[in-house]
Amino acid sequence: CTRPLAFIKALSIVKYSHSADYMALQMRGPGRPALVCSEEPVCLPSTSSRCNVVPARYGAASGRRRDMRCRGRDHDFMFWREELPIPKGYEEGVLKGVRTVATPMMSPQKVVDRLYNTVHKKASEHFGAFYSSELGGIVTNPAFMFVHMDDHMIHRGHAVFDTALITKGYIYQLPEHIARLKRSAEAAQIPLPMSDEQMMRIILDTAAASRKMHGIVKFWLSAGRGGFGLSSEECIESVFYAMATSESTVEPDRLKGWTACATPILPKDSRFAKIKSTNYLQNVMALDSAKLSGYDVGIFVDEGGYVLEGPNNNIAIITEDGTFVTPPFDRCLDGITVQRLMTLIPQERELSPTEILITKVEQRPLHQDEVAAAKEAFLVGSGIRIMPLTHWNGAPIADGKPGLIALALNATLEKDQEPWEGTDVHIAVPYGYATGMRSQLV
């Protein structure tokens, strides 16, 4: 808007409630404006086709200039416009229509205050520490655990991630999770911003700064910031994030088990199913649609009726002859926990032949009819370990109760996740990085 103000002879003030940091023009008596217009036009945001021009600063008759910036959050907002007749039924202080309330313009200090005041309960209780290569370090206040909107992870889903467990001050299978992150990054064409050693050190230091003895550490690799285009060519550099939290430490009720159904949501194709990306829309919809239908979880099934995986876990069954069967990793994620389980089963069978009643381990296509007719069925994942499935598409699996083999396998994984002397699958969290007082650890 470039209309000059010098020609305006008569100005009126229209008043409406406003809660932002705009300039307020207060009235000093009936029909008498407090200040006189200067010739410095500034355009305010407007949803009207009328051009509303407001001077940036206003000088009194003596020529003094006053800063009319609002000092509080709740002020009466007034703006200047050309003289118009007052309509019938007009009530002072009320302006009907879309311009009744203006959008706040936040100062940097108000942004910081707002971030502090909007930390929700889960964040304050569980979010321990956050690392961002954009920030160049770790923060422990949840108010500052944020990602910029021009990061392609946000508006394009161009990022990969992984998750590892924190158990009794140790991270479980961290090198395996980092290796999978790198495979996903290569498939998603995201360059690594640092070495493996640097990445591992950052993850360990973030876990240490959280002071969490139990929980999870999540880490992301994004194509990075640079704009809102589609191509990653605009990204300045890839960005690495890490978060340590204790929000996933609540044990699910395995004695009750879960009911499962074949989700109507189409699965990802082979290429994208193998990438652990942040684009989880299909996974979210598979879980939500199952819950809306009265089930606990939805399972992806391909065009031929073969089961693939759950929303964020692998699926396996025990056949009537005692065979452990899980689908191949051609159209599902290569689950680190299920791979670990397949190496533990032969070892546990030798140690406890009466408890682990599994004759052999197979990884082959698994039809949904086999799931329905299985001796036992269950999901496998790092967070849930083993979750028995009691029903498939409304019909009971076996007797409709959690199976003993599934519960025994859960105990096997739980034991393996506990750190032991000489372990090769646990890395100690260096809590001395953040604190030397063990009493401060949670």
C-alpha positions as CSV (number, residue, x, y, z in Angstrom):
1,C,0.0,0.0,0.0
2,T,1.6,3.3,-1.1
3,R,-1.3,5.8,-0.7
4,P,0.0,9.2,0.7
5,L,-1.6,10.5,3.9
6,A,-1.1,14.2,3.3
7,F,-4.4,14.5,1.5
8,I,-6.5,12.9,4.2
9,K,-8.5,15.6,5.9
10,A,-10.8,13.7,8.2
11,L,-9.9,10.5,9.9
12,S,-12.0,8.3,12.1
13,I,-11.0,5.7,14.7
14,V,-12.6,2.3,14.6
15,K,-12.1,0.4,17.8
16,Y,-12.0,-3.4,18.4
17,S,-10.6,-5.8,20.9
18,H,-7.0,-6.9,20.2
19,S,-4.5,-9.0,22.1
20,A,-1.3,-8.4,20.0
21,D,1.7,-6.1,19.9
22,Y,0.2,-3.7,17.4
23,M,0.2,0.1,17.9
24,A,-2.8,1.5,19.9
25,L,-4.2,4.9,19.2
26,Q,-6.1,5.8,22.3
27,M,-8.8,8.5,22.3
28,R,-8.4,11.5,24.6
29,G,-11.9,12.8,24.9
30,P,-15.0,12.5,22.7
31,G,-14.2,12.5,19.0
32,R,-10.7,13.9,19.6
33,P,-7.7,11.8,18.5
34,A,-4.7,11.9,20.9
35,L,-2.2,12.2,18.1
36,V,-1.8,13.8,14.7
37,C,-0.9,11.8,11.6
38,S,2.6,12.1,10.2
39,E,3.4,11.3,6.6
40,E,5.0,7.9,7.2
41,P,2.5,5.2,5.9
42,V,2.7,1.6,7.1
43,C,0.3,-1.2,6.0
44,L,-1.3,-3.3,8.6
45,P,-2.4,-6.9,7.7
46,S,-5.9,-6.7,6.4
47,T,-8.5,-9.2,5.1
48,S,-10.5,-6.3,3.5
49,S,-10.1,-5.0,0.0
50,R,-10.1,-1.5,1.5
51,C,-6.6,0.0,1.8
52,N,-6.1,0.8,5.5
53,V,-3.1,3.0,6.0
54,V,-1.5,3.6,9.4
55,P,1.5,5.7,10.2
56,A,4.4,4.0,11.8
57,R,4.8,6.7,14.4
58,Y,2.7,9.7,15.3
59,G,3.9,13.1,16.3
60,A,1.9,15.5,18.5
61,A,1.3,19.1,17.4
62,S,4.6,20.1,19.0
63,G,6.4,17.7,16.7
64,R,7.3,15.3,19.5
65,R,7.3,11.6,18.3
66,R,5.9,9.0,20.5
67,D,6.4,5.2,20.4
68,M,2.9,3.9,20.5
69,R,3.9,0.2,20.7
70,C,1.6,-1.8,23.0
71,R,3.2,-2.8,26.3
72,G,0.7,-5.5,27.3
73,R,-1.1,-8.4,25.7
74,D,-4.7,-7.1,26.1
75,H,-5.3,-3.7,24.6
76,D,-7.9,-1.9,22.5
77,F,-6.7,-1.8,19.0
78,M,-7.6,1.2,16.8
79,F,-6.7,2.0,13.2
80,W,-7.1,5.0,11.0
81,R,-9.3,5.0,7.9
82,E,-11.2,7.4,5.7
83,E,-14.3,8.9,7.2
84,L,-17.4,6.7,6.8
85,P,-20.9,7.3,8.1
86,I,-21.7,5.5,11.3
87,P,-24.2,2.7,10.5
88,K,-27.4,2.3,12.3
89,G,-27.3,0.0,15.4
90,Y,-23.5,0.5,15.7
91,E,-22.2,-0.3,19.2
92,E,-19.0,1.2,20.3
93,G,-16.3,-1.4,21.0
94,V,-17.8,-4.0,18.7
95,L,-16.8,-4.5,15.1
96,K,-18.5,-7.5,13.4
97,G,-16.8,-9.6,10.8
98,V,-13.5,-11.2,10.1
99,R,-11.5,-8.3,11.5
100,T,-12.8,-8.4,15.0
101,V,-9.6,-10.0,16.3
102,A,-6.2,-9.4,14.8
103,T,-3.4,-12.0,14.7
104,P,-0.6,-11.3,17.3
105,M,2.8,-10.1,16.1
106,M,5.2,-11.8,18.6
107,S,8.4,-10.2,19.8
108,P,11.4,-12.5,20.4
109,Q,10.9,-12.2,24.2
110,K,7.2,-13.1,23.9
111,V,8.2,-16.1,21.8
112,V,10.5,-17.3,24.5
113,D,7.9,-16.7,27.2
114,R,5.3,-18.6,25.1
115,L,7.7,-21.5,24.6
116,Y,8.2,-21.7,28.3
117,N,4.5,-21.5,29.2
118,T,3.3,-24.1,26.7
119,V,5.4,-27.1,27.8
120,H,2.9,-29.9,28.2
121,K,2.8,-32.5,31.0
122,K,4.3,-35.4,29.1
123,A,7.2,-33.2,27.9
124,S,8.0,-31.9,31.4
125,E,7.8,-35.4,32.9
126,H,9.6,-37.5,30.2
127,F,11.6,-35.4,27.7
128,G,15.1,-35.5,29.2
129,A,17.5,-34.1,26.6
130,F,17.6,-33.0,22.9
131,Y,20.5,-32.5,20.5
132,S,20.4,-30.6,17.3
133,S,23.2,-30.0,14.9
134,E,21.5,-26.8,14.0
135,L,21.9,-25.6,17.6
136,G,25.3,-27.2,17.9
137,G,24.6,-28.8,21.3
138,I,22.2,-30.3,23.8
139,V,19.3,-28.7,25.6
140,T,17.4,-30.2,28.6
141,N,14.5,-27.7,28.7
142,P,11.6,-29.1,26.6
143,A,10.7,-25.5,25.7
144,F,13.7,-25.5,23.3
145,M,13.3,-28.9,21.7
146,F,12.2,-27.7,18.3
147,V,12.8,-28.1,14.6
148,H,12.5,-25.3,12.1
149,M,9.6,-25.3,9.7
150,D,11.8,-25.1,6.6
151,D,13.5,-28.3,7.5
152,H,12.5,-30.8,4.8
153,M,11.8,-33.3,7.6
154,I,8.8,-31.2,8.5
155,H,7.2,-30.2,5.2
156,R,8.4,-33.1,2.9
157,G,9.0,-36.0,5.2
158,H,12.6,-36.2,3.8
159,A,14.3,-37.7,6.8
160,V,15.1,-41.1,8.4
161,F,15.2,-42.1,12.1
162,D,15.8,-44.9,14.5
163,T,15.3,-45.8,18.1
164,A,17.3,-47.7,20.8
165,L,16.4,-48.7,24.3
166,I,18.0,-47.3,27.5
167,T,18.1,-50.1,30.1
168,K,19.7,-49.6,33.5
169,G,22.0,-47.0,32.2
170,Y,23.0,-48.9,29.0
171,I,21.9,-48.5,25.4
172,Y,20.8,-51.7,23.8
173,Q,22.1,-52.6,20.3
174,L,23.1,-49.1,19.5
175,P,25.6,-49.9,16.7
176,E,22.9,-52.0,14.9
177,H,20.5,-49.1,15.1
178,I,23.0,-46.7,13.8
179,A,23.9,-49.0,10.9
180,R,20.2,-49.2,9.9
181,L,19.9,-45.4,10.1
182,K,22.8,-45.2,7.6
183,R,21.2,-47.7,5.3
184,S,18.0,-45.7,5.4
185,A,19.9,-42.5,4.8
186,E,21.7,-43.9,1.8
187,A,18.4,-45.2,0.3
188,A,16.8,-41.8,1.0
189,Q,19.8,-40.0,-0.6
190,I,20.6,-38.0,2.6
191,P,24.3,-37.4,3.1
192,L,25.8,-38.1,6.5
193,P,26.9,-34.9,8.3
194,M,29.3,-36.6,10.6
195,S,31.3,-39.9,11.2
196,D,29.9,-42.9,13.0
197,E,32.0,-42.2,16.0
198,Q,30.7,-38.6,16.3
199,M,27.1,-39.8,15.8
200,M,27.5,-42.4,18.6
201,R,29.1,-39.9,20.9
202,I,26.3,-37.4,20.4
203,I,23.7,-40.1,21.1
204,L,25.5,-41.3,24.3
205,D,26.0,-37.7,25.5
206,T,22.3,-36.9,24.9
207,A,21.3,-39.9,26.9
208,A,23.7,-38.9,29.7
209,A,22.4,-35.3,29.8
210,S,18.8,-36.6,30.2
211,R,19.8,-38.5,33.4
212,K,17.4,-41.2,32.3
213,M,18.4,-44.8,33.4
214,H,15.4,-46.3,31.6
215,G,13.7,-45.1,28.4
216,I,14.5,-44.7,24.8
217,V,16.8,-42.6,22.7
218,K,15.5,-41.5,19.2
219,F,17.7,-40.0,16.5
220,W,16.9,-38.5,13.2
221,L,18.8,-37.5,10.1
222,S,17.1,-34.9,7.9
223,A,17.8,-33.6,4.5
224,G,18.0,-30.2,6.2
225,R,16.8,-26.6,5.9
226,G,16.8,-24.3,3.0
227,G,13.3,-23.5,1.9
228,F,9.8,-25.0,1.1
229,G,10.6,-26.5,-2.3
230,L,10.3,-30.1,-3.2
231,S,13.9,-30.8,-4.3
232,S,16.6,-31.4,-1.6
233,E,19.0,-29.4,-3.8
234,E,17.9,-26.3,-1.9
235,C,18.9,-27.9,1.5
236,I,22.0,-26.2,3.0
237,E,23.2,-29.3,4.8
238,S,21.8,-32.4,6.4
239,V,20.8,-32.1,10.1
240,F,21.1,-34.6,12.9
241,Y,18.8,-34.7,15.9
242,A,18.7,-36.9,19.0
243,M,16.2,-37.1,21.9
244,A,16.3,-39.1,25.2
245,T,12.9,-39.7,26.8
246,S,11.3,-42.0,29.3
247,E,7.8,-41.9,27.9
248,S,7.9,-45.5,26.6
249,T,8.8,-47.2,29.8
250,V,5.2,-48.4,30.7
251,E,4.8,-52.1,30.2
252,P,1.8,-53.3,28.1
253,D,-0.6,-55.9,29.5
254,R,0.7,-59.1,27.8
255,L,-1.6,-61.3,29.8
256,K,-4.5,-59.7,28.0
257,G,-2.9,-59.5,24.6
258,W,-4.0,-57.6,21.5
259,T,-6.6,-58.1,18.9
260,A,-5.5,-57.6,15.3
261,C,-7.0,-57.2,11.9
262,A,-5.8,-56.9,8.3
263,T,-5.8,-53.1,7.7
264,P,-7.4,-51.7,4.6
265,I,-4.5,-49.3,4.3
266,L,-2.2,-50.3,1.4
267,P,1.3,-51.1,2.4
268,K,4.4,-49.4,1.0
269,D,6.2,-50.9,-1.9
270,S,9.5,-52.8,-1.5
271,R,11.8,-49.8,-1.9
272,F,10.1,-47.5,0.6
273,A,9.2,-50.3,3.1
274,K,12.9,-50.8,3.8
275,I,13.5,-47.2,4.6
276,K,12.7,-46.2,8.2
277,S,11.6,-42.7,7.2
278,T,9.6,-40.1,9.1
279,N,6.8,-40.5,6.6
280,Y,4.6,-42.6,8.8
281,L,1.2,-41.6,7.5
282,Q,0.3,-45.1,6.4
283,N,1.4,-46.5,9.7
284,V,-0.7,-44.0,11.7
285,M,-3.7,-44.6,9.5
286,A,-3.3,-48.4,9.9
287,L,-3.3,-48.1,13.7
288,D,-6.1,-45.5,13.8
289,S,-8.4,-47.4,11.4
290,A,-8.0,-50.6,13.5
291,K,-8.9,-48.8,16.7
292,L,-11.9,-47.2,15.1
293,S,-13.0,-50.7,14.1
294,G,-12.6,-52.1,17.7
295,Y,-9.1,-53.7,17.3
296,D,-5.9,-53.0,19.0
297,V,-3.6,-53.0,16.0
298,G,-3.8,-53.2,12.2
299,I,-1.5,-55.5,10.2
300,F,-0.4,-54.6,6.6
301,V,-1.3,-57.3,4.1
302,D,-0.2,-57.4,0.5
303,E,-2.3,-58.0,-2.7
304,G,-1.9,-61.7,-2.4
305,G,-3.1,-61.9,1.2
306,Y,0.4,-62.3,2.8
307,V,1.0,-60.4,6.0
308,L,4.0,-58.0,6.1
309,E,4.3,-56.1,9.4
310,G,2.4,-54.1,12.0
311,P,2.4,-50.3,12.2
312,N,5.8,-50.2,14.0
313,N,6.7,-53.8,14.7
314,N,7.2,-57.1,13.0
315,I,4.8,-60.1,13.2
316,A,5.6,-63.7,13.8
317,I,3.7,-67.0,14.5
318,I,4.3,-70.4,16.0
319,T,2.8,-73.1,13.8
320,E,1.2,-76.3,15.1
321,D,4.5,-78.2,14.6
322,G,6.4,-75.6,16.6
323,T,8.0,-73.6,13.8
324,F,8.8,-69.9,14.4
325,V,7.8,-68.1,11.2
326,T,8.3,-64.4,10.3
327,P,7.9,-62.6,6.9
328,P,11.0,-61.8,4.9
329,F,12.3,-58.2,4.8
330,D,11.5,-57.6,1.1
331,R,8.4,-55.5,1.9
332,C,8.8,-54.7,5.5
333,L,11.4,-53.1,7.8
334,D,14.4,-55.2,8.8
335,G,13.5,-55.4,12.5
336,I,16.5,-55.4,14.7
337,T,14.7,-56.9,17.6
338,V,13.2,-59.8,15.6
339,Q,16.6,-60.5,14.1
340,R,18.1,-60.6,17.6
341,L,15.2,-62.9,18.7
342,M,16.0,-65.4,15.8
343,T,19.6,-65.7,17.1
344,L,18.5,-66.1,20.7
345,I,15.9,-68.9,20.1
346,P,18.5,-71.7,19.3
347,Q,20.6,-70.6,22.3
348,E,17.6,-70.6,24.6
349,R,16.4,-73.9,23.3
350,E,19.7,-75.5,24.2
351,L,19.6,-74.0,27.7
352,S,15.9,-74.6,28.4
353,P,14.5,-77.2,26.1
354,T,11.3,-77.6,28.2
355,E,10.5,-73.8,28.1
356,I,11.3,-72.8,24.5
357,L,9.1,-75.3,22.5
358,I,10.3,-74.2,19.1
359,T,11.5,-76.8,16.6
360,K,13.0,-74.4,14.0
361,V,13.1,-70.8,12.8
362,E,12.0,-69.8,9.3
363,Q,11.8,-66.5,7.5
364,R,9.4,-66.9,4.6
365,P,6.2,-65.5,3.1
366,L,3.4,-65.8,5.7
367,H,-0.3,-65.9,4.5
368,Q,-3.0,-64.4,6.7
369,D,-4.8,-67.7,6.7
370,E,-1.7,-69.1,8.5
371,V,-2.0,-66.4,11.1
372,A,-5.6,-67.3,11.8
373,A,-4.7,-71.0,12.1
374,A,-1.5,-70.5,14.1
375,K,-0.8,-72.1,17.5
376,E,0.4,-68.6,18.6
377,A,0.8,-65.2,17.0
378,F,2.6,-62.1,18.3
379,L,4.2,-58.8,17.4
380,V,8.0,-58.2,17.9
381,G,9.5,-54.7,18.5
382,S,12.1,-53.0,20.7
383,G,9.5,-51.1,22.7
384,I,6.9,-53.9,23.3
385,R,9.4,-56.8,23.0
386,I,6.7,-59.5,22.5
387,M,3.0,-58.7,22.4
388,P,0.7,-61.8,22.0
389,L,-2.1,-61.6,19.5
390,T,-5.3,-63.2,20.7
391,H,-7.7,-62.6,17.7
392,W,-7.4,-62.1,14.0
393,N,-10.1,-60.3,12.1
394,G,-12.5,-61.0,15.0
395,A,-11.9,-64.7,15.2
396,P,-9.8,-66.2,18.1
397,I,-6.3,-67.4,17.4
398,A,-6.1,-70.9,19.0
399,D,-8.0,-70.5,22.3
400,G,-8.0,-66.7,22.1
401,K,-5.5,-66.3,24.9
402,P,-1.9,-65.2,25.0
403,G,0.4,-68.2,24.3
404,L,3.0,-69.6,26.6
405,I,5.7,-69.6,24.0
406,A,5.1,-65.9,23.3
407,L,5.4,-65.1,27.0
408,A,8.6,-67.2,27.2
409,L,10.1,-65.4,24.3
410,N,9.3,-62.1,25.9
411,A,11.2,-63.2,29.0
412,T,14.1,-64.2,26.8
413,L,14.2,-60.7,25.2
414,E,13.8,-59.0,28.6
415,K,16.7,-60.9,30.0
416,D,18.8,-60.1,26.9
417,Q,18.0,-56.4,27.3
418,E,19.3,-56.4,30.8
419,P,23.1,-55.5,30.8
420,W,25.4,-58.2,31.9
421,E,29.2,-58.5,32.4
422,G,31.0,-58.9,29.2
423,T,28.0,-58.0,27.1
424,D,28.6,-57.1,23.4
425,V,25.1,-55.6,22.8
426,H,25.1,-52.9,25.5
427,I,27.0,-49.6,25.6
428,A,27.3,-47.8,29.0
429,V,25.9,-44.3,29.0
430,P,28.6,-41.8,30.2
431,Y,26.6,-40.1,32.9
432,G,29.7,-38.4,34.2
433,Y,29.3,-36.1,31.1
434,A,26.3,-34.4,32.8
435,T,26.5,-35.4,36.5
436,G,28.7,-37.3,38.8
437,M,25.9,-37.8,41.3
438,R,24.1,-41.1,40.8
439,S,21.2,-39.9,43.0
440,Q,20.3,-37.4,40.3
441,L,19.7,-40.2,37.8
442,V,16.1,-41.3,37.1
